[in-house]
Amino acid sequence: MARRVGKALGLSSEESRLLMARARAELGNRNFAVKALAFAVATAPVVGRLLPRRVRQAAIRPLVYALIPGPAENLLYAGVTASSSASDDLPRPG
């Protein structure tokens, strides 16, 4: 599942696992499983041809919102790491 989520969101499997573990801890196993199942079905290749986009989005959004609920998760999704900073991108004097 981490690979599928990672591929859909453009994350590595490890990043997906981290986000999924945090979401599972917050939602509980059953609630997380329901959202993950809906996501898996809605992102299956054949479903894209069978269900309208609005229906697929309604199934995908709850898991995505659970995975990326706040600023820390948004930074992970954006690819910002603890070792990087905005000053890394500024030109050096001299």
Backbone as XML, in Angstrom:
<?xml version="1.0"?>
<chain id="A" units="angstrom">
  <residue number="1" name="MET">
    <atom name="N" x="0.818" y="-1.192" z="0.000"/>
    <atom name="CA" x="0.000" y="0.000" z="0.000"/>
    <atom name="C" x="0.869" y="1.266" z="0.000"/>
  </residue>
  <residue number="2" name="ALA">
    <atom name="N" x="1.983" y="1.218" z="0.726"/>
    <atom name="CA" x="2.862" y="2.390" z="0.777"/>
    <atom name="C" x="3.393" y="2.738" z="-0.611"/>
  </residue>
  <residue number="3" name="ARG">
    <atom name="N" x="3.673" y="1.726" z="-1.398"/>
    <atom name="CA" x="4.172" y="1.960" z="-2.751"/>
    <atom name="C" x="3.099" y="2.632" z="-3.612"/>
  </residue>
  <residue number="4" name="ARG">
    <atom name="N" x="1.865" y="2.150" z="-3.484"/>
    <atom name="CA" x="0.759" y="2.712" z="-4.269"/>
    <atom name="C" x="0.492" y="4.169" z="-3.865"/>
  </residue>
  <residue number="5" name="VAL">
    <atom name="N" x="0.466" y="4.429" z="-2.567"/>
    <atom name="CA" x="0.254" y="5.793" z="-2.075"/>
    <atom name="C" x="1.411" y="6.681" z="-2.529"/>
  </residue>
  <residue number="6" name="GLY">
    <atom name="N" x="2.625" y="6.181" z="-2.386"/>
    <atom name="CA" x="3.792" y="6.941" z="-2.809"/>
    <atom name="C" x="3.757" y="7.296" z="-4.280"/>
  </residue>
  <residue number="7" name="LYS">
    <atom name="N" x="3.400" y="6.338" z="-5.094"/>
    <atom name="CA" x="3.337" y="6.579" z="-6.533"/>
    <atom name="C" x="2.264" y="7.612" z="-6.861"/>
  </residue>
  <residue number="8" name="ALA">
    <atom name="N" x="1.109" y="7.497" z="-6.231"/>
    <atom name="CA" x="0.007" y="8.422" z="-6.496"/>
    <atom name="C" x="0.336" y="9.843" z="-6.046"/>
  </residue>
  <residue number="9" name="LEU">
    <atom name="N" x="1.084" y="9.973" z="-4.951"/>
    <atom name="CA" x="1.376" y="11.292" z="-4.394"/>
    <atom name="C" x="2.770" y="11.801" z="-4.722"/>
  </residue>
  <residue number="10" name="GLY">
    <atom name="N" x="3.554" y="10.994" z="-5.411"/>
    <atom name="CA" x="4.906" y="11.410" z="-5.761"/>
    <atom name="C" x="5.876" y="11.366" z="-4.595"/>
  </residue>
  <residue number="11" name="LEU">
    <atom name="N" x="5.669" y="10.416" z="-3.683"/>
    <atom name="CA" x="6.523" y="10.250" z="-2.515"/>
    <atom name="C" x="7.274" y="8.925" z="-2.604"/>
  </residue>
  <residue number="12" name="SER">
    <atom name="N" x="8.341" y="8.807" z="-1.848"/>
    <atom name="CA" x="9.032" y="7.526" z="-1.757"/>
    <atom name="C" x="8.200" y="6.586" z="-0.880"/>
  </residue>
  <residue number="13" name="SER">
    <atom name="N" x="8.484" y="5.308" z="-0.961"/>
    <atom name="CA" x="7.772" y="4.341" z="-0.127"/>
    <atom name="C" x="8.009" y="4.622" z="1.352"/>
  </residue>
  <residue number="14" name="GLU">
    <atom name="N" x="9.230" y="5.028" z="1.701"/>
    <atom name="CA" x="9.548" y="5.327" z="3.099"/>
    <atom name="C" x="8.747" y="6.533" z="3.598"/>
  </residue>
  <residue number="15" name="GLU">
    <atom name="N" x="8.665" y="7.586" z="2.790"/>
    <atom name="CA" x="7.864" y="8.751" z="3.174"/>
    <atom name="C" x="6.394" y="8.366" z="3.328"/>
  </residue>
  <residue number="16" name="SER">
    <atom name="N" x="5.909" y="7.549" z="2.412"/>
    <atom name="CA" x="4.516" y="7.088" z="2.485"/>
    <atom name="C" x="4.279" y="6.279" z="3.745"/>
  </residue>
  <residue number="17" name="ARG">
    <atom name="N" x="5.228" y="5.402" z="4.072"/>
    <atom name="CA" x="5.094" y="4.589" z="5.294"/>
    <atom name="C" x="5.026" y="5.476" z="6.537"/>
  </residue>
  <residue number="18" name="LEU">
    <atom name="N" x="5.857" y="6.502" z="6.592"/>
    <atom name="CA" x="5.843" y="7.415" z="7.733"/>
    <atom name="C" x="4.485" y="8.115" z="7.868"/>
  </residue>
  <residue number="19" name="LEU">
    <atom name="N" x="3.997" y="8.644" z="6.764"/>
    <atom name="CA" x="2.707" y="9.333" z="6.789"/>
    <atom name="C" x="1.569" y="8.373" z="7.125"/>
  </residue>
  <residue number="20" name="MET">
    <atom name="N" x="1.631" y="7.165" z="6.578"/>
    <atom name="CA" x="0.580" y="6.181" z="6.838"/>
    <atom name="C" x="0.589" y="5.743" z="8.300"/>
  </residue>
  <residue number="21" name="ALA">
    <atom name="N" x="1.756" y="5.569" z="8.884"/>
    <atom name="CA" x="1.845" y="5.166" z="10.293"/>
    <atom name="C" x="1.264" y="6.248" z="11.199"/>
  </residue>
  <residue number="22" name="ARG">
    <atom name="N" x="1.569" y="7.497" z="10.905"/>
    <atom name="CA" x="1.037" y="8.589" z="11.694"/>
    <atom name="C" x="-0.485" y="8.679" z="11.550"/>
  </residue>
  <residue number="23" name="ALA">
    <atom name="N" x="-0.983" y="8.546" z="10.318"/>
    <atom name="CA" x="-2.430" y="8.604" z="10.080"/>
    <atom name="C" x="-3.140" y="7.435" z="10.762"/>
  </residue>
  <residue number="24" name="ARG">
    <atom name="N" x="-2.545" y="6.241" z="10.695"/>
    <atom name="CA" x="-3.144" y="5.061" z="11.342"/>
    <atom name="C" x="-3.223" y="5.258" z="12.853"/>
  </residue>
  <residue number="25" name="ALA">
    <atom name="N" x="-2.170" y="5.823" z="13.439"/>
    <atom name="CA" x="-2.164" y="6.065" z="14.881"/>
    <atom name="C" x="-3.236" y="7.077" z="15.278"/>
  </residue>
  <residue number="26" name="GLU">
    <atom name="N" x="-3.450" y="8.060" z="14.443"/>
    <atom name="CA" x="-4.435" y="9.095" z="14.757"/>
    <atom name="C" x="-5.869" y="8.630" z="14.485"/>
  </residue>
  <residue number="27" name="LEU">
    <atom name="N" x="-6.073" y="7.907" z="13.394"/>
    <atom name="CA" x="-7.430" y="7.501" z="12.997"/>
    <atom name="C" x="-7.895" y="6.212" z="13.660"/>
  </residue>
  <residue number="28" name="GLY">
    <atom name="N" x="-6.954" y="5.362" z="14.031"/>
    <atom name="CA" x="-7.288" y="4.021" z="14.484"/>
    <atom name="C" x="-7.259" y="3.073" z="13.296"/>
  </residue>
  <residue number="29" name="ASN">
    <atom name="N" x="-7.060" y="1.784" z="13.586"/>
    <atom name="CA" x="-6.893" y="0.799" z="12.511"/>
    <atom name="C" x="-8.101" y="0.691" z="11.595"/>
  </residue>
  <residue number="30" name="ARG">
    <atom name="N" x="-9.293" y="0.625" z="12.164"/>
    <atom name="CA" x="-10.500" y="0.424" z="11.346"/>
    <atom name="C" x="-10.764" y="1.620" z="10.433"/>
  </residue>
  <residue number="31" name="ASN">
    <atom name="N" x="-10.751" y="2.816" z="10.981"/>
    <atom name="CA" x="-11.022" y="4.011" z="10.187"/>
    <atom name="C" x="-9.957" y="4.187" z="9.094"/>
  </residue>
  <residue number="32" name="PHE">
    <atom name="N" x="-8.699" y="3.939" z="9.461"/>
    <atom name="CA" x="-7.630" y="4.025" z="8.469"/>
    <atom name="C" x="-7.834" y="2.983" z="7.373"/>
  </residue>
  <residue number="33" name="ALA">
    <atom name="N" x="-8.192" y="1.767" z="7.750"/>
    <atom name="CA" x="-8.385" y="0.690" z="6.768"/>
    <atom name="C" x="-9.497" y="1.025" z="5.784"/>
  </residue>
  <residue number="34" name="VAL">
    <atom name="N" x="-10.578" y="1.628" z="6.261"/>
    <atom name="CA" x="-11.684" y="2.008" z="5.374"/>
    <atom name="C" x="-11.213" y="3.047" z="4.358"/>
  </residue>
  <residue number="35" name="LYS">
    <atom name="N" x="-10.489" y="4.065" z="4.827"/>
    <atom name="CA" x="-9.989" y="5.112" z="3.932"/>
    <atom name="C" x="-8.956" y="4.550" z="2.944"/>
  </residue>
  <residue number="36" name="ALA">
    <atom name="N" x="-8.090" y="3.667" z="3.430"/>
    <atom name="CA" x="-7.075" y="3.071" z="2.565"/>
    <atom name="C" x="-7.710" y="2.177" z="1.499"/>
  </residue>
  <residue number="37" name="LEU">
    <atom name="N" x="-8.735" y="1.432" z="1.875"/>
    <atom name="CA" x="-9.421" y="0.578" z="0.898"/>
    <atom name="C" x="-10.098" y="1.422" z="-0.176"/>
  </residue>
  <residue number="38" name="ALA">
    <atom name="N" x="-10.777" y="2.484" z="0.228"/>
    <atom name="CA" x="-11.428" y="3.367" z="-0.747"/>
    <atom name="C" x="-10.388" y="3.976" z="-1.688"/>
  </residue>
  <residue number="39" name="PHE">
    <atom name="N" x="-9.241" y="4.391" z="-1.143"/>
    <atom name="CA" x="-8.153" y="4.945" z="-1.946"/>
    <atom name="C" x="-7.647" y="3.904" z="-2.946"/>
  </residue>
  <residue number="40" name="ALA">
    <atom name="N" x="-7.407" y="2.687" z="-2.460"/>
    <atom name="CA" x="-6.877" y="1.626" z="-3.325"/>
    <atom name="C" x="-7.831" y="1.314" z="-4.473"/>
  </residue>
  <residue number="41" name="VAL">
    <atom name="N" x="-9.109" y="1.229" z="-4.179"/>
    <atom name="CA" x="-10.096" y="0.947" z="-5.231"/>
    <atom name="C" x="-10.158" y="2.105" z="-6.222"/>
  </residue>
  <residue number="42" name="ALA">
    <atom name="N" x="-10.209" y="3.315" z="-5.706"/>
    <atom name="CA" x="-10.353" y="4.487" z="-6.576"/>
    <atom name="C" x="-9.131" y="4.745" z="-7.441"/>
  </residue>
  <residue number="43" name="THR">
    <atom name="N" x="-7.959" y="4.282" z="-7.008"/>
    <atom name="CA" x="-6.744" y="4.498" z="-7.797"/>
    <atom name="C" x="-6.382" y="3.307" z="-8.673"/>
  </residue>
  <residue number="44" name="ALA">
    <atom name="N" x="-7.193" y="2.263" z="-8.643"/>
    <atom name="CA" x="-6.951" y="1.110" z="-9.518"/>
    <atom name="C" x="-7.146" y="1.542" z="-10.976"/>
  </residue>
  <residue number="45" name="PRO">
    <atom name="N" x="-6.273" y="1.098" z="-11.866"/>
    <atom name="CA" x="-6.337" y="1.545" z="-13.266"/>
    <atom name="C" x="-7.698" y="1.346" z="-13.934"/>
  </residue>
  <residue number="46" name="VAL">
    <atom name="N" x="-8.313" y="0.222" z="-13.730"/>
    <atom name="CA" x="-9.580" y="-0.043" z="-14.414"/>
    <atom name="C" x="-10.708" y="0.844" z="-13.880"/>
  </residue>
  <residue number="47" name="VAL">
    <atom name="N" x="-10.630" y="1.242" z="-12.623"/>
    <atom name="CA" x="-11.674" y="2.076" z="-12.019"/>
    <atom name="C" x="-11.706" y="3.451" z="-12.681"/>
  </residue>
  <residue number="48" name="GLY">
    <atom name="N" x="-10.554" y="3.918" z="-13.112"/>
    <atom name="CA" x="-10.484" y="5.212" z="-13.792"/>
    <atom name="C" x="-11.345" y="5.274" z="-15.035"/>
  </residue>
  <residue number="49" name="ARG">
    <atom name="N" x="-11.568" y="4.140" z="-15.635"/>
    <atom name="CA" x="-12.409" y="4.093" z="-16.838"/>
    <atom name="C" x="-13.872" y="3.842" z="-16.504"/>
  </residue>
  <residue number="50" name="LEU">
    <atom name="N" x="-14.142" y="3.359" z="-15.297"/>
    <atom name="CA" x="-15.512" y="2.977" z="-14.947"/>
    <atom name="C" x="-16.255" y="4.010" z="-14.108"/>
  </residue>
  <residue number="51" name="LEU">
    <atom name="N" x="-15.558" y="4.656" z="-13.208"/>
    <atom name="CA" x="-16.223" y="5.606" z="-12.305"/>
    <atom name="C" x="-15.937" y="7.042" z="-12.710"/>
  </residue>
  <residue number="52" name="PRO">
    <atom name="N" x="-16.910" y="7.907" z="-12.527"/>
    <atom name="CA" x="-16.667" y="9.326" z="-12.818"/>
    <atom name="C" x="-15.593" y="9.902" z="-11.903"/>
  </residue>
  <residue number="53" name="ARG">
    <atom name="N" x="-14.917" y="10.906" z="-12.398"/>
    <atom name="CA" x="-13.822" y="11.536" z="-11.654"/>
    <atom name="C" x="-14.282" y="12.015" z="-10.274"/>
  </residue>
  <residue number="54" name="ARG">
    <atom name="N" x="-15.446" y="12.625" z="-10.190"/>
    <atom name="CA" x="-15.945" y="13.145" z="-8.918"/>
    <atom name="C" x="-16.078" y="12.036" z="-7.871"/>
  </residue>
  <residue number="55" name="VAL">
    <atom name="N" x="-16.517" y="10.860" z="-8.284"/>
    <atom name="CA" x="-16.666" y="9.727" z="-7.368"/>
    <atom name="C" x="-15.294" y="9.240" z="-6.907"/>
  </residue>
  <residue number="56" name="ARG">
    <atom name="N" x="-14.349" y="9.145" z="-7.839"/>
    <atom name="CA" x="-12.994" y="8.717" z="-7.475"/>
    <atom name="C" x="-12.347" y="9.714" z="-6.514"/>
  </residue>
  <residue number="57" name="GLN">
    <atom name="N" x="-12.508" y="10.999" z="-6.788"/>
    <atom name="CA" x="-11.932" y="12.014" z="-5.910"/>
    <atom name="C" x="-12.522" y="11.935" z="-4.507"/>
  </residue>
  <residue number="58" name="ALA">
    <atom name="N" x="-13.814" y="11.683" z="-4.417"/>
    <atom name="CA" x="-14.466" y="11.567" z="-3.101"/>
    <atom name="C" x="-13.912" y="10.381" z="-2.315"/>
  </residue>
  <residue number="59" name="ALA">
    <atom name="N" x="-13.462" y="9.347" z="-3.006"/>
    <atom name="CA" x="-12.882" y="8.178" z="-2.341"/>
    <atom name="C" x="-11.415" y="8.408" z="-1.975"/>
  </residue>
  <residue number="60" name="ILE">
    <atom name="N" x="-10.720" y="9.214" z="-2.744"/>
    <atom name="CA" x="-9.287" y="9.443" z="-2.548"/>
    <atom name="C" x="-9.019" y="10.500" z="-1.472"/>
  </residue>
  <residue number="61" name="ARG">
    <atom name="N" x="-9.784" y="11.562" z="-1.468"/>
    <atom name="CA" x="-9.522" y="12.709" z="-0.578"/>
    <atom name="C" x="-9.416" y="12.370" z="0.907"/>
  </residue>
  <residue number="62" name="PRO">
    <atom name="N" x="-10.303" y="11.553" z="1.476"/>
    <atom name="CA" x="-10.198" y="11.311" z="2.921"/>
    <atom name="C" x="-8.845" y="10.746" z="3.358"/>
  </residue>
  <residue number="63" name="LEU">
    <atom name="N" x="-8.273" y="9.843" z="2.577"/>
    <atom name="CA" x="-6.966" y="9.306" z="2.951"/>
    <atom name="C" x="-5.884" y="10.365" z="2.769"/>
  </residue>
  <residue number="64" name="VAL">
    <atom name="N" x="-5.946" y="11.099" z="1.679"/>
    <atom name="CA" x="-4.941" y="12.142" z="1.446"/>
    <atom name="C" x="-4.990" y="13.179" z="2.555"/>
  </residue>
  <residue number="65" name="TYR">
    <atom name="N" x="-6.183" y="13.595" z="2.958"/>
    <atom name="CA" x="-6.309" y="14.570" z="4.051"/>
    <atom name="C" x="-5.811" y="13.986" z="5.368"/>
  </residue>
  <residue number="66" name="ALA">
    <atom name="N" x="-5.977" y="12.700" z="5.567"/>
    <atom name="CA" x="-5.466" y="12.059" z="6.782"/>
    <atom name="C" x="-3.941" y="11.955" z="6.739"/>
  </residue>
  <residue number="67" name="LEU">
    <atom name="N" x="-3.379" y="11.750" z="5.557"/>
    <atom name="CA" x="-1.928" y="11.626" z="5.419"/>
    <atom name="C" x="-1.222" y="12.974" z="5.540"/>
  </residue>
  <residue number="68" name="ILE">
    <atom name="N" x="-1.849" y="14.031" z="5.035"/>
    <atom name="CA" x="-1.206" y="15.339" z="4.955"/>
    <atom name="C" x="-2.107" y="16.385" z="5.617"/>
  </residue>
  <residue number="69" name="PRO">
    <atom name="N" x="-2.276" y="16.291" z="6.945"/>
    <atom name="CA" x="-3.210" y="17.188" z="7.615"/>
    <atom name="C" x="-2.645" y="18.539" z="8.050"/>
  </residue>
  <residue number="70" name="GLY">
    <atom name="N" x="-1.328" y="18.647" z="8.152"/>
    <atom name="CA" x="-0.780" y="19.874" z="8.724"/>
    <atom name="C" x="0.535" y="20.283" z="8.124"/>
  </residue>
  <residue number="71" name="PRO">
    <atom name="N" x="1.134" y="21.324" z="8.677"/>
    <atom name="CA" x="2.367" y="21.892" z="8.121"/>
    <atom name="C" x="3.534" y="20.911" z="8.026"/>
  </residue>
  <residue number="72" name="ALA">
    <atom name="N" x="3.744" y="20.084" z="9.030"/>
    <atom name="CA" x="4.891" y="19.162" z="8.993"/>
    <atom name="C" x="4.749" y="18.173" z="7.840"/>
  </residue>
  <residue number="73" name="GLU">
    <atom name="N" x="3.560" y="17.642" z="7.669"/>
    <atom name="CA" x="3.329" y="16.680" z="6.580"/>
    <atom name="C" x="3.370" y="17.381" z="5.226"/>
  </residue>
  <residue number="74" name="ASN">
    <atom name="N" x="2.915" y="18.622" z="5.180"/>
    <atom name="CA" x="2.994" y="19.386" z="3.931"/>
    <atom name="C" x="4.442" y="19.590" z="3.513"/>
  </residue>
  <residue number="75" name="LEU">
    <atom name="N" x="5.315" y="19.855" z="4.491"/>
    <atom name="CA" x="6.737" y="20.022" z="4.178"/>
    <atom name="C" x="7.337" y="18.722" z="3.658"/>
  </residue>
  <residue number="76" name="LEU">
    <atom name="N" x="6.968" y="17.599" z="4.263"/>
    <atom name="CA" x="7.462" y="16.316" z="3.781"/>
    <atom name="C" x="6.989" y="16.097" z="2.346"/>
  </residue>
  <residue number="77" name="TYR">
    <atom name="N" x="5.710" y="16.372" z="2.094"/>
    <atom name="CA" x="5.152" y="16.203" z="0.752"/>
    <atom name="C" x="5.860" y="17.121" z="-0.247"/>
  </residue>
  <residue number="78" name="ALA">
    <atom name="N" x="6.229" y="18.324" z="0.202"/>
    <atom name="CA" x="6.906" y="19.279" z="-0.677"/>
    <atom name="C" x="8.386" y="18.947" z="-0.875"/>
  </residue>
  <residue number="79" name="GLY">
    <atom name="N" x="8.897" y="17.992" z="-0.100"/>
    <atom name="CA" x="10.282" y="17.578" z="-0.263"/>
    <atom name="C" x="11.271" y="18.398" z="0.530"/>
  </residue>
  <residue number="80" name="VAL">
    <atom name="N" x="10.804" y="19.132" z="1.526"/>
    <atom name="CA" x="11.689" y="19.914" z="2.371"/>
    <atom name="C" x="12.158" y="19.029" z="3.514"/>
  </residue>
  <residue number="81" name="THR">
    <atom name="N" x="13.463" y="18.934" z="3.698"/>
    <atom name="CA" x="14.005" y="18.101" z="4.755"/>
    <atom name="C" x="14.534" y="18.970" z="5.886"/>
  </residue>
  <residue number="82" name="ALA">
    <atom name="N" x="14.803" y="18.355" z="7.000"/>
    <atom name="CA" x="15.314" y="19.091" z="8.154"/>
    <atom name="C" x="16.693" y="19.672" z="7.872"/>
  </residue>
  <residue number="83" name="SER">
    <atom name="N" x="17.441" y="19.080" z="6.966"/>
    <atom name="CA" x="18.795" y="19.555" z="6.692"/>
    <atom name="C" x="18.815" y="20.701" z="5.688"/>
  </residue>
  <residue number="84" name="SER">
    <atom name="N" x="17.711" y="20.961" z="5.014"/>
    <atom name="CA" x="17.702" y="22.053" z="4.051"/>
    <atom name="C" x="17.045" y="23.271" z="4.675"/>
  </residue>
  <residue number="85" name="SER">
    <atom name="N" x="17.395" y="24.418" z="4.160"/>
    <atom name="CA" x="16.770" y="25.643" z="4.639"/>
    <atom name="C" x="16.655" y="26.602" z="3.471"/>
  </residue>
  <residue number="86" name="ALA">
    <atom name="N" x="15.890" y="27.640" z="3.674"/>
    <atom name="CA" x="15.720" y="28.629" z="2.616"/>
    <atom name="C" x="17.047" y="29.294" z="2.273"/>
  </residue>
  <residue number="87" name="SER">
    <atom name="N" x="17.918" y="29.426" z="3.261"/>
    <atom name="CA" x="19.202" y="30.090" z="3.012"/>
    <atom name="C" x="20.105" y="29.276" z="2.088"/>
  </residue>
  <residue number="88" name="ASP">
    <atom name="N" x="19.830" y="27.990" z="1.951"/>
    <atom name="CA" x="20.633" y="27.162" z="1.041"/>
    <atom name="C" x="20.493" y="27.617" z="-0.399"/>
  </residue>
  <residue number="89" name="ASP">
    <atom name="N" x="19.366" y="28.266" z="-0.728"/>
    <atom name="CA" x="19.087" y="28.670" z="-2.100"/>
    <atom name="C" x="19.531" y="30.103" z="-2.399"/>
  </residue>
  <residue number="90" name="LEU">
    <atom name="N" x="20.000" y="30.825" z="-1.374"/>
    <atom name="CA" x="20.423" y="32.208" z="-1.589"/>
    <atom name="C" x="21.848" y="32.251" z="-2.132"/>
  </residue>
  <residue number="91" name="PRO">
    <atom name="N" x="22.120" y="33.241" z="-2.986"/>
    <atom name="CA" x="23.497" y="33.368" z="-3.493"/>
    <atom name="C" x="24.447" y="33.769" z="-2.370"/>
  </residue>
  <residue number="92" name="ARG">
    <atom name="N" x="25.641" y="33.258" z="-2.421"/>
    <atom name="CA" x="26.664" y="33.559" z="-1.421"/>
    <atom name="C" x="27.370" y="34.860" z="-1.795"/>
  </residue>
  <residue number="93" name="PRO">
    <atom name="N" x="27.651" y="35.707" z="-0.803"/>
    <atom name="CA" x="28.380" y="36.939" z="-1.108"/>
    <atom name="C" x="29.817" y="36.631" z="-1.530"/>
  </residue>
  <residue number="94" name="GLY">
    <atom name="N" x="30.330" y="37.496" z="-2.362"/>
    <atom name="CA" x="31.730" y="37.320" z="-2.640"/>
    <atom name="C" x="32.085" y="37.166" z="-3.999"/>
  </residue>
</chain>
